[in-house]
Amino acid sequence: MLEKDITEALKQALKSGQKVKVSVIRMLISEIKNKKIADRVKELDDQKVIGLVQKMVRQHKESIEQFRQGRREDLVTKETAELAVLDEYLPEQIPEEEIARIISGSIERTGAVSSKDMGRVMSDVMGLIQGRADGKVISRMVKERLT
């Protein structure tokens, strides 16, 4: 289970003295605990943990963009290092060619013909991809196909 892997990675990072990794994993474990409390459950399934990691990745990417605009290269470097640690816990991302193929199949299955049908296509595609691609990329590609 992913949650146990994360806890084990924290132990290894502590032993090897990887300060950035320890910091990021502790933040992730904190997010997991908060989610457990909010959902009133003892364990989170891997999909929910991946969802939390994706949320943290989005936050880091937004921070990197803001720091670049503010010309804070020191913070960009820090956030990029933290982002690399989080990426270790995401499933391998699907290439855009594969996403395009999945979108084409979904459009055929749902009978979508215009941008009004985007919601049906998106829900079908997201169900198939399950966190292995960025929702913004999928949304952009579906829009391009339906307009």
N, C-alpha and C positions, 0 to 999 in steps of 0.2 A: 504494500500500500504506500502511496506517495507520502503520506503524512509521516510514516515511520522512516522512510528514506530521508526526509528532511531533517528529522531529529538525529538520525545517524550521521548525516552530513555535518550537523552542528558539532557533534562530538569530535569528528575528524578535523574540522576546521579549528576547533579550540586546541587540539593536540598539536597541530602543525603551525599554529600562530598566524593564521590568515585573518587579519583583523576585519577587512572589508567583508569577506564572506561570512564571518561570525555575525557582524552587524546586520547584514541583509537577511540572513537566515533567522535571526532573532526577531526582526520585524515581521517576517513571514509567519513565524510561529505565533506571534502576537495576533496577527490578522486571523489566523486559523482559530485561535482560542476565542477571539471576539465573535467570529461567525458561529462557533459552536454555542456560545452563550445566547446569541441572538436567535438562533434556530432551535435552541433547547434540545440539543442532541449530544451524544457522547462522542461520536465519530462522524467525520465528514467523508463522503465518498470522493474518489479521485477527481471526478468532474467538477465538484465544488471547489476543491483545492486548486485545480487548474484555473478555474474562474477567478479565484483570488489572486493567483500569480499573474494572470492576464491583466487584472485591474491594476496591480502594482506596476507591471510593465508599462501600461498606458500612462500612469502617473509619472513614471520616470522619463518616458519619452517627452511628455509635455514639459516637464521640468528642464530637460536638456534644451528644448526649443526656447524656453523662456530665458535660460541662462545664456544661450548663444545671442539672443537679441540684446541682452544686457551686457554682453562682452565679458562674461565671467567664465573664462576658460578653465580656471581651477575647479569650479563647481561642475562644469561640463564633464571634465575628466572623472571626477568623483561619481557622478550620476551614471556615466557610461560604464564604469567598473561595476557598479551595483547592478546595472541592467544586465551585464554579462552573467552575473551570478544567477539572477532570476531566470534568464533564458535556459539555464540548465534544467529547470523543472517544467518547462513547457514541452509538449509533444512536438515532434518534428513537423515543421510547417509544410503545407502542401504547396507545390509550385503553381504559378499562375496558369500555366497550360492545363494542369489537372483541374484547377478551379473552373476554368472556362468550359471544360468537358462536363463537369458536374452541373454547371449552370445550364448548359444546353439540354442535358437530360431532364433537368427539373422543369425547364420551360416547356418541353414536350409533354411531360407528365401532367403538369398543371394546366396546360392549354393557354398559357399566358400570351397575350398579343400586344399589350400596351403597358405603359408605366403604371396604370391603375392596378395591374395584377402583380406589382412588385412585392407586396406583402406576402402573397401566397408563395411566390418563388423564393423569397428570402427565408421564410420559415422552413420550406422544404430543404433548401441548400444548407442552412445552419444545422438542421437535424442530421444531415449526412456528414457534414464536416466536423462538427462537435469540437470546436476549439482549436483546430489545427490550421486555422487561417484567420487573419484579422477581419473583423466584421466590416470595417470601413472599405477594405479592398474588395470584399465580396459585394457590398452595396454599390460601389462605383462600377464594378464589372456588370452587375445585373442591370443598372441604369443604362449603361452603354448598349447592352443587348436589346433592351425593351424600347429604346427611343429611336 
